[in-house]
């Protein structure tokens, strides 16, 4: 019996279903049910919540979410070997676990939500974690179909997500994430908690969508950030040339000198430059 329910311990589940972690799928199984419960509690309140979980594997986090009161969990699993283990959990929690055998990179859960907002809670596969997050951050319309994300990343990725200006990890991902969400690293998890243990520490990050991000065209914001950080060691007057407009005009719109570097510009500055870029392009149409 486990610490959170009467299902077998996860090591036994893995043996029973021959669930060796596959590097090609970015799998590292978190077997400590106390830790999976801590991740689940970070998405509280769970009662009356629908949870979308990505890559549940043997189901440690799935079990914690259900045991702690989630009304419904939609678990999206690409690895067909894990489906029988998830079906055992479904039998223990009748009517509360919906298993989707599919690819999270292409699967859209919104048709399953019937207009209801969900929470995304997941120990993301490392090899697709950043791209999944970007997919969720650029979703339209905004506010999005989810009300919160509690996600596990490699620590280095987590630092990039929460970074702000003048921090070493600040870049395109930090601009996009913090423009649209309030972000926070909640806690770290050591490699020894996983099977197999990864080479890096992991971080659990919470992202809460902002109801009204600073107004600008998201695509133009991404273009400005990509240009600025694409040559991050260069001044804006050089790095922004790739946009095909006068960098000094964009910098003035942000209220900064064109000799500044991207890592010193706050998100509001990038928003101002995106707005100015929109104006410039409309003038030439």
DRENPA-3360 file (N, C-alpha, C; in nm, 2 decimals, always signed):
BEGIN
1 = XXXXXXXX = +0.09/-0.12/+0.00/+0.00/+0.00/+0.00/+0.09/+0.12/+0.00 ~ +0.05/+0.23/-0.08/+0.13/+0.35/-0.08/+0.08/+0.45/+0.02 ~ +0.15/+0.56/+0.03/+0.12/+0.66/+0.13/-0.01/+0.74/+0.10 ~ -0.06/+0.73/-0.02/-0.17/+0.82/-0.06/-0.30/+0.74/-0.10 ~ -0.28/+0.61/-0.13/-0.40/+0.53/-0.17/-0.37/+0.38/-0.14 ~ -0.46/+0.30/-0.18/-0.44/+0.15/-0.16/-0.39/+0.08/-0.28 ~ -0.34/+0.15/-0.38/-0.28/+0.09/-0.50/-0.14/+0.05/-0.46 ~ -0.07/-0.03/-0.54/+0.06/-0.08/-0.52/+0.16/+0.04/-0.53;
9 = XXXXXXXX = +0.28/+0.02/-0.46/+0.39/+0.12/-0.47/+0.43/+0.13/-0.62 ~ +0.48/+0.25/-0.66/+0.51/+0.27/-0.80/+0.62/+0.18/-0.85 ~ +0.72/+0.14/-0.77/+0.82/+0.05/-0.81/+0.76/-0.09/-0.85 ~ +0.66/-0.13/-0.78/+0.59/-0.25/-0.81/+0.51/-0.24/-0.94 ~ +0.45/-0.12/-0.96/+0.37/-0.10/-1.08/+0.46/-0.10/-1.20 ~ +0.58/-0.04/-1.19/+0.68/-0.04/-1.30/+0.73/-0.19/-1.33 ~ +0.75/-0.26/-1.23/+0.79/-0.40/-1.25/+0.68/-0.48/-1.32 ~ +0.56/-0.46/-1.26/+0.44/-0.54/-1.31/+0.42/-0.51/-1.46;
17 = XXXXXXXX = +0.43/-0.39/-1.50/+0.40/-0.35/-1.64/+0.53/-0.33/-1.73 ~ +0.64/-0.37/-1.67/+0.77/-0.36/-1.75/+0.79/-0.22/-1.81 ~ +0.78/-0.12/-1.72/+0.79/+0.02/-1.77/+0.93/+0.08/-1.75 ~ +1.02/+0.03/-1.82/+1.15/+0.09/-1.82/+1.14/+0.22/-1.89 ~ +1.21/+0.33/-1.83/+1.20/+0.46/-1.89/+1.28/+0.47/-2.02 ~ +1.22/+0.53/-2.11/+1.29/+0.54/-2.25/+1.34/+0.69/-2.27 ~ +1.47/+0.69/-2.29/+1.53/+0.82/-2.32/+1.47/+0.89/-2.44 ~ +1.43/+0.82/-2.54/+1.38/+0.87/-2.66/+1.25/+0.95/-2.63;
25 = XXXXXXXX = +1.18/+0.91/-2.52/+1.05/+0.98/-2.49/+1.07/+1.08/-2.38 ~ +1.20/+1.10/-2.34/+1.23/+1.20/-2.23/+1.18/+1.16/-2.10 ~ +1.17/+1.03/-2.07/+1.11/+0.97/-1.95/+1.20/+0.97/-1.83 ~ +1.16/+1.02/-1.72/+1.23/+1.00/-1.59/+1.11/+0.99/-1.49 ~ +1.09/+0.87/-1.44/+0.98/+0.84/-1.35/+1.00/+0.89/-1.21 ~ +0.91/+0.97/-1.16/+0.92/+1.02/-1.02/+0.84/+0.92/-0.93 ~ +0.91/+0.85/-0.84/+0.85/+0.74/-0.77/+0.81/+0.77/-0.63 ~ +0.86/+0.89/-0.58/+0.82/+0.92/-0.44/+0.68/+0.99/-0.44;
33 = XXXXXXXX = +0.59/+0.92/-0.38/+0.45/+0.96/-0.38/+0.43/+1.08/-0.29 ~ +0.52/+1.10/-0.20/+0.52/+1.23/-0.12/+0.55/+1.35/-0.20 ~ +0.64/+1.33/-0.30/+0.68/+1.44/-0.39/+0.57/+1.47/-0.49 ~ +0.51/+1.36/-0.54/+0.40/+1.38/-0.64/+0.28/+1.45/-0.57 ~ +0.26/+1.42/-0.44/+0.15/+1.48/-0.37/+0.18/+1.63/-0.35 ~ +0.31/+1.66/-0.33/+0.35/+1.80/-0.31/+0.33/+1.88/-0.44 ~ +0.36/+1.82/-0.55/+0.33/+1.88/-0.68/+0.18/+1.90/-0.70 ~ +0.10/+1.80/-0.67/-0.04/+1.81/-0.68/-0.10/+1.92/-0.59;
41 = XXXXXXXX = -0.05/+1.93/-0.47/-0.10/+2.04/-0.38/-0.07/+2.18/-0.43 ~ +0.04/+2.19/-0.51/+0.07/+2.32/-0.56/-0.03/+2.38/-0.66 ~ -0.12/+2.29/-0.71/-0.23/+2.33/-0.80/-0.36/+2.35/-0.72 ~ -0.36/+2.35/-0.59/-0.48/+2.37/-0.51/-0.55/+2.50/-0.54 ~ -0.68/+2.50/-0.52/-0.76/+2.39/-0.48/-0.79/+2.29/-0.59 ~ -0.79/+2.16/-0.55/-0.81/+2.06/-0.65/-0.96/+2.02/-0.66 ~ -1.03/+2.04/-0.55/-1.18/+2.00/-0.55/-1.25/+2.08/-0.67 ~ -1.33/+2.01/-0.74/-1.41/+2.07/-0.85/-1.32/+2.11/-0.97;
49 = XXXXXXXX = -1.19/+2.07/-0.97/-1.10/+2.11/-1.08/-1.09/+1.99/-1.18 ~ -1.08/+2.03/-1.30/-1.04/+1.94/-1.41/-0.89/+1.96/-1.44 ~ -0.81/+1.86/-1.43/-0.67/+1.86/-1.45/-0.63/+1.80/-1.59 ~ -0.55/+1.87/-1.66/-0.49/+1.81/-1.78/-0.34/+1.77/-1.74 ~ -0.31/+1.64/-1.75/-0.18/+1.59/-1.72/-0.11/+1.54/-1.84 ~ +0.02/+1.57/-1.86/+0.09/+1.53/-1.98/+0.20/+1.43/-1.93 ~ +0.20/+1.31/-2.00/+0.30/+1.21/-1.97/+0.30/+1.15/-1.84 ~ +0.18/+1.10/-1.80/+0.17/+1.04/-1.66/+0.26/+0.92/-1.63;
57 = XXXXXXXX = +0.30/+0.85/-1.74/+0.38/+0.73/-1.71/+0.31/+0.63/-1.62 ~ +0.38/+0.58/-1.52/+0.32/+0.49/-1.43/+0.21/+0.55/-1.34 ~ +0.19/+0.68/-1.34/+0.08/+0.74/-1.27/+0.10/+0.79/-1.13 ~ +0.22/+0.82/-1.09/+0.24/+0.87/-0.96/+0.17/+1.00/-0.93 ~ +0.19/+1.10/-1.02/+0.12/+1.23/-1.01/-0.03/+1.21/-1.03 ~ -0.07/+1.13/-1.12/-0.21/+1.10/-1.15/-0.28/+1.06/-1.02 ~ -0.22/+0.96/-0.95/-0.28/+0.91/-0.83/-0.29/+1.02/-0.72 ~ -0.18/+1.10/-0.71/-0.18/+1.21/-0.61/-0.29/+1.31/-0.64;
65 = XXXXXXXX = -0.31/+1.35/-0.77/-0.42/+1.44/-0.80/-0.55/+1.39/-0.77 ~ -0.58/+1.26/-0.80/-0.71/+1.20/-0.77/-0.73/+1.18/-0.62 ~ -0.63/+1.13/-0.55/-0.64/+1.11/-0.40/-0.66/+1.24/-0.33 ~ -0.61/+1.35/-0.38/-0.62/+1.48/-0.31/-0.75/+1.56/-0.36 ~ -0.83/+1.49/-0.44/-0.96/+1.55/-0.46/-0.99/+1.60/-0.60 ~ -0.90/+1.59/-0.70/-0.94/+1.64/-0.83/-1.06/+1.57/-0.88 ~ -1.15/+1.65/-0.93/-1.28/+1.60/-0.98/-1.26/+1.51/-1.10 ~ -1.17/+1.56/-1.19/-1.15/+1.49/-1.32/-1.00/+1.51/-1.36;
73 = XXXXXXXX = -0.94/+1.41/-1.41/-0.80/+1.42/-1.46/-0.81/+1.36/-1.61 ~ -0.76/+1.44/-1.70/-0.74/+1.40/-1.84/-0.59/+1.38/-1.86 ~ -0.55/+1.25/-1.87/-0.41/+1.21/-1.88/-0.38/+1.18/-2.02 ~ -0.28/+1.25/-2.08/-0.24/+1.23/-2.21/-0.11/+1.16/-2.22 ~ -0.11/+1.04/-2.26/+0.01/+0.95/-2.26/+0.05/+0.90/-2.40 ~ +0.17/+0.93/-2.44/+0.22/+0.89/-2.57/+0.26/+0.74/-2.57 ~ +0.31/+0.69/-2.46/+0.37/+0.56/-2.45/+0.26/+0.46/-2.42 ~ +0.23/+0.37/-2.52/+0.12/+0.28/-2.50/+0.15/+0.18/-2.39;
81 = XXXXXXXX = +0.28/+0.16/-2.35/+0.31/+0.06/-2.25/+0.25/+0.11/-2.11 ~ +0.23/+0.24/-2.09/+0.18/+0.29/-1.97/+0.03/+0.28/-1.95 ~ -0.04/+0.26/-2.06/-0.18/+0.26/-2.06/-0.24/+0.16/-1.96 ~ -0.20/+0.04/-1.96/-0.26/-0.06/-1.86/-0.24/-0.01/-1.71 ~ -0.13/+0.05/-1.68/-0.11/+0.10/-1.54/-0.20/+0.21/-1.51 ~ -0.23/+0.30/-1.61/-0.33/+0.41/-1.59/-0.47/+0.35/-1.58 ~ -0.50/+0.24/-1.65/-0.63/+0.18/-1.64/-0.65/+0.13/-1.51 ~ -0.55/+0.08/-1.44/-0.56/+0.03/-1.30/-0.61/+0.15/-1.21;
89 = XXXXXXXX = -0.55/+0.26/-1.23/-0.58/+0.38/-1.15/-0.73/+0.42/-1.18 ~ -0.77/+0.41/-1.31/-0.90/+0.45/-1.35/-1.00/+0.36/-1.28 ~ -0.97/+0.23/-1.26/-1.06/+0.14/-1.20/-1.07/+0.17/-1.05 ~ -0.97/+0.23/-0.99/-0.97/+0.27/-0.85/-1.05/+0.39/-0.83 ~ -1.05/+0.48/-0.93/-1.12/+0.61/-0.92/-1.22/+0.62/-1.03 ~ -1.33/+0.54/-1.03/-1.43/+0.53/-1.14/-1.48/+0.67/-1.18 ~ -1.48/+0.69/-1.31/-1.54/+0.81/-1.37/-1.46/+0.93/-1.36 ~ -1.34/+0.93/-1.30/-1.27/+1.05/-1.27/-1.14/+1.06/-1.35;
97 = XXXXXXXX = -1.09/+0.95/-1.42/-0.97/+0.95/-1.50/-1.00/+0.92/-1.64 ~ -0.97/+1.02/-1.73/-0.99/+1.00/-1.87/-0.85/+0.98/-1.93 ~ -0.82/+0.87/-1.99/-0.69/+0.84/-2.05/-0.70/+0.86/-2.20 ~ -0.60/+0.94/-2.25/-0.59/+0.97/-2.39/-0.46/+0.92/-2.44 ~ -0.46/+0.82/-2.53/-0.34/+0.77/-2.59/-0.31/+0.86/-2.71 ~ -0.21/+0.96/-2.69/-0.19/+1.05/-2.80/-0.06/+1.13/-2.77 ~ -0.03/+1.22/-2.86/+0.09/+1.30/-2.86/+0.05/+1.44/-2.81 ~ +0.10/+1.48/-2.70/+0.07/+1.61/-2.64/+0.11/+1.73/-2.72;
105 = XXXXXXXX = +0.20/+1.71/-2.81/+0.25/+1.82/-2.90/+0.14/+1.85/-3.00 ~ +0.05/+1.76/-3.03/-0.05/+1.79/-3.13/-0.19/+1.77/-3.08 ~ -0.21/+1.72/-2.96/-0.34/+1.69/-2.90/-0.40/+1.82/-2.84 ~ -0.52/+1.85/-2.87/-0.59/+1.97/-2.82/-0.70/+1.92/-2.72 ~ -0.68/+1.95/-2.59/-0.78/+1.90/-2.49/-0.91/+1.98/-2.49 ~ -0.91/+2.09/-2.55/-1.03/+2.18/-2.54/-1.16/+2.12/-2.57 ~ -1.17/+2.03/-2.68/-1.30/+1.97/-2.70/-1.35/+1.88/-2.59 ~ -1.26/+1.83/-2.50/-1.30/+1.75/-2.39/-1.34/+1.83/-2.27;
113 = XXXXXXXX = -1.32/+1.96/-2.27/-1.35/+2.05/-2.16/-1.49/+2.11/-2.16 ~ -1.55/+2.11/-2.28/-1.68/+2.17/-2.30/-1.69/+2.31/-2.24 ~ -1.59/+2.39/-2.27/-1.59/+2.53/-2.22/-1.54/+2.55/-2.08 ~ -1.52/+2.45/-2.01/-1.47/+2.46/-1.87/-1.32/+2.49/-1.87 ~ -1.27/+2.57/-1.78/-1.13/+2.60/-1.77/-1.07/+2.49/-1.69 ~ -0.94/+2.45/-1.72/-0.87/+2.34/-1.65/-0.74/+2.39/-1.59 ~ -0.67/+2.30/-1.53/-0.54/+2.33/-1.48/-0.45/+2.23/-1.54 ~ -0.33/+2.27/-1.59/-0.23/+2.18/-1.64/-0.13/+2.15/-1.54;
121 = XXXXXXXX = -0.12/+2.02/-1.50/-0.02/+1.98/-1.40/+0.05/+1.86/-1.46 ~ +0.19/+1.87/-1.46/+0.26/+1.77/-1.53/+0.41/+1.77/-1.49 ~ +0.46/+1.64/-1.48/+0.61/+1.62/-1.48/+0.64/+1.60/-1.63 ~ +0.67/+1.71/-1.70/+0.68/+1.71/-1.85/+0.81/+1.63/-1.89 ~ +0.79/+1.56/-2.00/+0.91/+1.50/-2.06/+1.01/+1.60/-2.10 ~ +1.13/+1.59/-2.06/+1.23/+1.69/-2.08/+1.25/+1.73/-2.23 ~ +1.24/+1.64/-2.32/+1.27/+1.66/-2.46/+1.17/+1.75/-2.53 ~ +1.05/+1.77/-2.47/+0.94/+1.85/-2.54/+0.89/+1.96/-2.44;
129 = XXXXXXXX = +0.95/+1.97/-2.32/+0.89/+2.05/-2.22/+0.88/+2.20/-2.26 ~ +0.99/+2.25/-2.31/+0.99/+2.40/-2.35/+0.89/+2.43/-2.46 ~ +0.89/+2.34/-2.56/+0.80/+2.36/-2.68/+0.66/+2.35/-2.63 ~ +0.62/+2.26/-2.55/+0.49/+2.25/-2.49/+0.45/+2.38/-2.42 ~ +0.54/+2.43/-2.34/+0.51/+2.55/-2.27/+0.48/+2.67/-2.37 ~ +0.57/+2.68/-2.47/+0.55/+2.79/-2.56/+0.41/+2.77/-2.63 ~ +0.38/+2.65/-2.67/+0.25/+2.62/-2.73/+0.13/+2.68/-2.65 ~ +0.14/+2.65/-2.52/+0.04/+2.70/-2.42/+0.04/+2.85/-2.41;
137 = XXXXXXXX = +0.16/+2.91/-2.41/+0.17/+3.05/-2.39/+0.12/+3.13/-2.51 ~ +0.13/+3.08/-2.63/+0.08/+3.15/-2.75/-0.06/+3.12/-2.79 ~ -0.13/+3.04/-2.71/-0.26/+3.00/-2.74/-0.35/+3.12/-2.75 ~ -0.45/+3.12/-2.84/-0.55/+3.22/-2.85/-0.69/+3.16/-2.85 ~ -0.79/+3.23/-2.80/-0.78/+3.37/-2.74/-0.73/+3.37/-2.60 ~ -0.70/+3.48/-2.55/-0.65/+3.50/-2.42/-0.74/+3.59/-2.34 ~ -0.77/+3.56/-2.21/-0.72/+3.45/-2.13/-0.75/+3.31/-2.19 ~ -0.66/+3.22/-2.16/-0.66/+3.08/-2.22/-0.76/+2.99/-2.16;
145 = XXXXXXXX = -0.75/+2.86/-2.21/-0.85/+2.76/-2.16/-0.80/+2.70/-2.03 ~ -0.68/+2.74/-1.98/-0.63/+2.69/-1.85/-0.63/+2.80/-1.75 ~ -0.65/+2.78/-1.63/-0.64/+2.88/-1.52/-0.51/+2.88/-1.44 ~ -0.43/+2.77/-1.46/-0.30/+2.76/-1.39/-0.22/+2.65/-1.46 ~ -0.09/+2.66/-1.45/+0.00/+2.55/-1.49/+0.10/+2.53/-1.38 ~ +0.11/+2.40/-1.34/+0.21/+2.36/-1.24/+0.29/+2.25/-1.31 ~ +0.41/+2.29/-1.35/+0.49/+2.21/-1.44/+0.63/+2.18/-1.39 ~ +0.69/+2.07/-1.42/+0.83/+2.04/-1.38/+0.92/+2.05/-1.50;
153 = XXXXXXXX = +1.03/+2.12/-1.48/+1.13/+2.14/-1.59/+1.27/+2.11/-1.53 ~ +1.36/+2.10/-1.62/+1.50/+2.11/-1.57/+1.52/+2.24/-1.51 ~ +1.60/+2.25/-1.40/+1.62/+2.37/-1.33/+1.66/+2.49/-1.42 ~ +1.75/+2.46/-1.52/+1.79/+2.57/-1.61/+1.68/+2.63/-1.69 ~ +1.58/+2.54/-1.73/+1.47/+2.59/-1.80/+1.38/+2.67/-1.71 ~ +1.36/+2.62/-1.59/+1.28/+2.69/-1.49/+1.33/+2.83/-1.46 ~ +1.46/+2.84/-1.46/+1.52/+2.98/-1.43/+1.49/+3.07/-1.55 ~ +1.50/+3.02/-1.67/+1.47/+3.10/-1.79/+1.32/+3.14/-1.79;
161 = XXXXXXXX = +1.23/+3.06/-1.74/+1.09/+3.09/-1.74/+1.06/+3.21/-1.65 ~ +1.12/+3.21/-1.53/+1.09/+3.31/-1.44/+1.18/+3.44/-1.44 ~ +1.28/+3.43/-1.53/+1.38/+3.54/-1.53/+1.32/+3.67/-1.58 ~ +1.37/+3.78/-1.52/+1.34/+3.92/-1.56/+1.46/+3.99/-1.59 ~ +1.45/+4.12/-1.64/+1.56/+4.19/-1.69/+1.67/+4.20/-1.58 ~ +1.80/+4.20/-1.64/+1.92/+4.21/-1.56/+1.95/+4.08/-1.49 ~ +1.88/+3.97/-1.52/+1.91/+3.84/-1.47/+1.98/+3.76/-1.58 ~ +2.07/+3.68/-1.54/+2.15/+3.61/-1.64/+2.06/+3.52/-1.73;
169 = XXXXXXXX = +1.96/+3.46/-1.68/+1.88/+3.36/-1.75/+1.77/+3.43/-1.84 ~ +1.76/+3.56/-1.83/+1.66/+3.64/-1.90/+1.68/+3.62/-2.05 ~ +1.57/+3.60/-2.12/+1.57/+3.58/-2.27/+1.43/+3.58/-2.33 ~ +1.42/+3.53/-2.45/+1.29/+3.53/-2.52/+1.18/+3.45/-2.44 ~ +1.22/+3.34/-2.38/+1.12/+3.26/-2.30/+1.07/+3.34/-2.18 ~ +1.16/+3.41/-2.11/+1.12/+3.49/-2.00/+1.03/+3.60/-2.04 ~ +1.06/+3.67/-2.15/+0.97/+3.78/-2.20/+0.83/+3.72/-2.23 ~ +0.82/+3.62/-2.30/+0.69/+3.56/-2.34/+0.61/+3.51/-2.21;
177 = XXXXXXXX = +0.68/+3.44/-2.13/+0.62/+3.38/-2.01/+0.57/+3.48/-1.91 ~ +0.65/+3.58/-1.89/+0.61/+3.68/-1.78/+0.52/+3.79/-1.84 ~ +0.52/+3.81/-1.97/+0.42/+3.90/-2.03/+0.28/+3.84/-2.01 ~ +0.27/+3.71/-2.03/+0.13/+3.66/-2.03/+0.10/+3.59/-1.89 ~ +0.20/+3.56/-1.81/+0.17/+3.49/-1.68/+0.25/+3.55/-1.57 ~ +0.20/+3.52/-1.45/+0.28/+3.54/-1.33/+0.35/+3.41/-1.30 ~ +0.48/+3.41/-1.29/+0.56/+3.29/-1.28/+0.64/+3.28/-1.15 ~ +0.66/+3.16/-1.10/+0.73/+3.14/-0.98/+0.78/+3.00/-0.97;
185 = XXXXXXXX = +0.91/+2.98/-0.94/+0.97/+2.85/-0.90/+0.92/+2.82/-0.76 ~ +0.86/+2.70/-0.75/+0.80/+2.67/-0.61/+0.90/+2.59/-0.53 ~ +0.97/+2.49/-0.59/+1.07/+2.41/-0.52/+1.14/+2.32/-0.62 ~ +1.26/+2.27/-0.58/+1.34/+2.19/-0.66/+1.33/+2.04/-0.62 ~ +1.36/+1.95/-0.71/+1.36/+1.81/-0.68/+1.49/+1.75/-0.73 ~ +1.56/+1.68/-0.64/+1.69/+1.62/-0.67/+1.68/+1.51/-0.77 ~ +1.79/+1.49/-0.84/+1.80/+1.38/-0.94/+1.77/+1.24/-0.88 ~ +1.81/+1.22/-0.75/+1.79/+1.09/-0.69/+1.65/+1.05/-0.67;
193 = XXXXXXXX = +1.55/+1.14/-0.69/+1.41/+1.11/-0.67/+1.35/+1.04/-0.79 ~ +1.43/+1.04/-0.90/+1.38/+0.98/-1.03/+1.44/+0.85/-1.06 ~ +1.37/+0.77/-1.15/+1.43/+0.65/-1.21/+1.41/+0.66/-1.36 ~ +1.52/+0.67/-1.44/+1.65/+0.68/-1.40/+1.68/+0.82/-1.35 ~ +1.78/+0.84/-1.26/+1.81/+0.98/-1.22/+1.86/+1.07/-1.33 ~ +1.81/+1.18/-1.36/+1.86/+1.27/-1.46/+1.99/+1.33/-1.41 ~ +2.07/+1.40/-1.50/+2.19/+1.46/-1.47/+2.18/+1.59/-1.40 ~ +2.05/+1.64/-1.40/+2.03/+1.78/-1.35/+1.92/+1.78/-1.25;
201 = XXXXXXXX = +1.92/+1.89/-1.17/+1.81/+1.91/-1.07/+1.69/+1.96/-1.15 ~ +1.57/+1.92/-1.10/+1.44/+1.97/-1.16/+1.38/+2.07/-1.07 ~ +1.29/+2.16/-1.14/+1.22/+2.26/-1.07/+1.07/+2.25/-1.10 ~ +0.99/+2.27/-1.00/+0.84/+2.28/-1.02/+0.81/+2.43/-1.03 ~ +0.75/+2.47/-1.14/+0.72/+2.61/-1.17/+0.57/+2.63/-1.18 ~ +0.52/+2.73/-1.12/+0.37/+2.77/-1.14/+0.36/+2.89/-1.22 ~ +0.27/+2.88/-1.32/+0.24/+2.99/-1.41/+0.09/+3.02/-1.40 ~ +0.05/+3.15/-1.37/-0.09/+3.19/-1.36/-0.11/+3.29/-1.47;
209 = XXXXXXXX = -0.20/+3.26/-1.56/-0.23/+3.36/-1.67/-0.27/+3.49/-1.62 ~ -0.22/+3.60/-1.68/-0.27/+3.73/-1.65/-0.40/+3.76/-1.73 ~ -0.50/+3.81/-1.66/-0.62/+3.84/-1.73/-0.61/+3.94/-1.84 ~ -0.52/+4.04/-1.82/-0.50/+4.14/-1.92/-0.35/+4.18/-1.93 ~ -0.28/+4.10/-2.01/-0.14/+4.13/-2.03/-0.13/+4.27/-2.10 ~ -0.01/+4.33/-2.09/+0.01/+4.46/-2.16/-0.03/+4.44/-2.31 ~ -0.11/+4.53/-2.36/-0.16/+4.51/-2.50/-0.05/+4.53/-2.61 ~ -0.04/+4.43/-2.69/+0.04/+4.44/-2.81/+0.01/+4.31/-2.89;
217 = XXXXXXXX = +0.06/+4.31/-3.02/+0.05/+4.20/-3.11/+0.15/+4.09/-3.06 ~ +0.10/+3.98/-3.02/+0.19/+3.87/-2.97/+0.30/+3.83/-3.07 ~ +0.26/+3.82/-3.19/+0.36/+3.78/-3.29/+0.47/+3.88/-3.31 ~ +0.44/+4.01/-3.30/+0.54/+4.11/-3.31/+0.63/+4.12/-3.19 ~ +0.57/+4.09/-3.07/+0.65/+4.09/-2.95/+0.75/+3.97/-2.96 ~ +0.71/+3.86/-3.01/+0.80/+3.75/-3.03/+0.91/+3.78/-3.13 ~ +0.88/+3.86/-3.24/+0.98/+3.90/-3.34/+1.08/+3.99/-3.28 ~ +1.03/+4.09/-3.20/+1.13/+4.18/-3.14/+1.22/+4.11/-3.04;
225 = XXXXXXXX = +1.16/+4.02/-2.96/+1.24/+3.95/-2.86/+1.34/+3.86/-2.93 ~ +1.30/+3.79/-3.04/+1.39/+3.70/-3.11/+1.50/+3.78/-3.17 ~ +1.48/+3.90/-3.23/+1.58/+3.98/-3.29/+1.68/+4.03/-3.18 ~ +1.62/+4.08/-3.07/+1.71/+4.14/-2.96/+1.80/+4.03/-2.90 ~ +1.74/+3.92/-2.87/+1.82/+3.82/-2.80/+1.89/+3.72/-2.89 ~ +1.86/+3.73/-3.02/+1.94/+3.65/-3.12/+2.08/+3.70/-3.12 ~ +2.11/+3.82/-3.09/+2.24/+3.87/-3.08/+2.26/+3.94/-2.94 ~ +2.24/+3.87/-2.84/+2.22/+3.93/-2.70/+2.34/+4.01/-2.65;
233 = XXXXXXXX = +2.46/+3.98/-2.70/+2.57/+4.06/-2.66/+2.59/+4.19/-2.73 ~ +2.51/+4.21/-2.83/+2.52/+4.33/-2.91/+2.42/+4.43/-2.86 ~ +2.44/+4.56/-2.89/+2.35/+4.67/-2.86/+2.22/+4.66/-2.94 ~ +2.11/+4.72/-2.90/+1.99/+4.71/-2.97/+2.01/+4.78/-3.11 ~ +2.09/+4.88/-3.12/+2.11/+4.94/-3.25/+2.16/+4.85/-3.36 ~ +2.22/+4.74/-3.31/+2.27/+4.64/-3.40/+2.18/+4.52/-3.41 ~ +2.13/+4.47/-3.30/+2.05/+4.34/-3.30/+1.92/+4.36/-3.36 ~ +1.86/+4.48/-3.35/+1.72/+4.50/-3.40/+1.72/+4.53/-3.55;
241 = XXXXXXXX = +1.84/+4.55/-3.62/+1.85/+4.57/-3.76/+1.78/+4.47/-3.84 ~ +1.78/+4.34/-3.79/+1.72/+4.23/-3.86/+1.57/+4.25/-3.88 ~ +1.50/+4.34/-3.81/+1.36/+4.36/-3.83/+1.33/+4.45/-3.95 ~ +1.43/+4.51/-4.00/+1.42/+4.59/-4.12/+1.36/+4.73/-4.10 ~ +1.37/+4.78/-3.97/+1.33/+4.91/-3.94/+1.44/+4.98/-3.86 ~ +1.42/+5.11/-3.83/+1.52/+5.19/-3.76/+1.52/+5.15/-3.61 ~ +1.63/+5.08/-3.57/+1.64/+5.04/-3.43/+1.63/+5.15/-3.33 ~ +1.68/+5.27/-3.36/+1.67/+5.38/-3.27/+1.53/+5.42/-3.24;
249 = XXXXXXXX = +1.44/+5.41/-3.34/+1.30/+5.45/-3.32/+1.23/+5.35/-3.23 ~ +1.27/+5.22/-3.24/+1.21/+5.12/-3.15/+1.26/+5.14/-3.01 ~ +1.39/+5.17/-2.99/+1.44/+5.20/-2.86/+1.38/+5.32/-2.80 ~ +1.36/+5.43/-2.88/+1.30/+5.55/-2.82/+1.16/+5.52/-2.77 ~ +1.08/+5.43/-2.84/+0.95/+5.39/-2.80/+0.95/+5.32/-2.67 ~ +1.06/+5.25/-2.64/+1.07/+5.18/-2.51/+1.13/+5.27/-2.40 ~ +1.17/+5.39/-2.44/+1.22/+5.48/-2.35/+1.36/+5.45/-2.30 ~ +1.44/+5.38/-2.39/+1.58/+5.34/-2.36/+1.67/+5.39/-2.47;
257 = XXXXXXXX = +1.80/+5.39/-2.45/+1.90/+5.42/-2.55/+1.93/+5.30/-2.63 ~ +1.95/+5.32/-2.76/+1.98/+5.21/-2.85/+2.11/+5.14/-2.82 ~ +2.19/+5.20/-2.73/+2.32/+5.13/-2.69/+2.29/+5.02/-2.58 ~ +2.17/+5.01/-2.53/+2.14/+4.91/-2.43/+2.14/+4.77/-2.50 ~ +2.15/+4.67/-2.41/+2.14/+4.53/-2.46/+2.01/+4.47/-2.42 ~ +1.97/+4.37/-2.49/+1.84/+4.31/-2.47/+1.82/+4.27/-2.32 ~ +1.92/+4.21/-2.26/+1.90/+4.16/-2.12/+1.87/+4.27/-2.02 ~ +1.88/+4.40/-2.06/+1.85/+4.51/-1.96/+1.71/+4.57/-1.99;
265 = XXXXXXXX = +1.64/+4.52/-2.08/+1.51/+4.58/-2.12/+1.40/+4.50/-2.05 ~ +1.31/+4.57/-1.98/+1.20/+4.51/-1.91/+1.10/+4.46/-2.01 ~ +1.00/+4.38/-1.97/+0.90/+4.33/-2.06/+0.82/+4.45/-2.11 ~ +0.79/+4.55/-2.03/+0.72/+4.67/-2.08/+0.79/+4.73/-2.19 ~ +0.92/+4.73/-2.19/+1.00/+4.79/-2.30/+0.98/+4.71/-2.43 ~ +0.98/+4.58/-2.42/+0.96/+4.49/-2.54/+0.82/+4.51/-2.59 ~ +0.72/+4.53/-2.50/+0.59/+4.55/-2.55/+0.58/+4.69/-2.62 ~ +0.65/+4.79/-2.57/+0.65/+4.92/-2.64/+0.71/+4.91/-2.77;
273 = XXXXXXXX = +0.82/+4.84/-2.79/+0.88/+4.82/-2.92/+0.80/+4.74/-3.01 ~ +0.72/+4.64/-2.96/+0.63/+4.57/-3.05/+0.52/+4.66/-3.10 ~ +0.47/+4.75/-3.02/+0.37/+4.84/-3.06/+0.42/+4.94/-3.17 ~ +0.54/+4.99/-3.15/+0.60/+5.08/-3.24/+0.63/+5.01/-3.37 ~ +0.67/+4.88/-3.37/+0.69/+4.80/-3.49/+0.56/+4.79/-3.57 ~ +0.45/+4.77/-3.50/+0.32/+4.76/-3.56/+0.29/+4.90/-3.63 ~ +0.32/+5.01/-3.56/+0.29/+5.14/-3.62/+0.37/+5.16/-3.75 ~ +0.50/+5.12/-3.74/+0.59/+5.14/-3.86/+0.54/+5.06/-3.98;
281 = XXXXX = +0.50/+4.94/-3.95/+0.46/+4.85/-4.06/+0.33/+4.90/-4.12 ~ +0.24/+4.95/-4.03/+0.11/+5.01/-4.09/+0.14/+5.13/-4.17 ~ +0.24/+5.21/-4.14/+0.27/+5.33/-4.22/+0.32/+5.29/-4.36 ~ +0.38/+5.17/-4.38/+0.43/+5.14/-4.51/+0.33/+5.05/-4.59 ~ +0.22/+5.02/-4.53/+0.12/+4.94/-4.61/+0.05/+5.03/-4.71;
% end
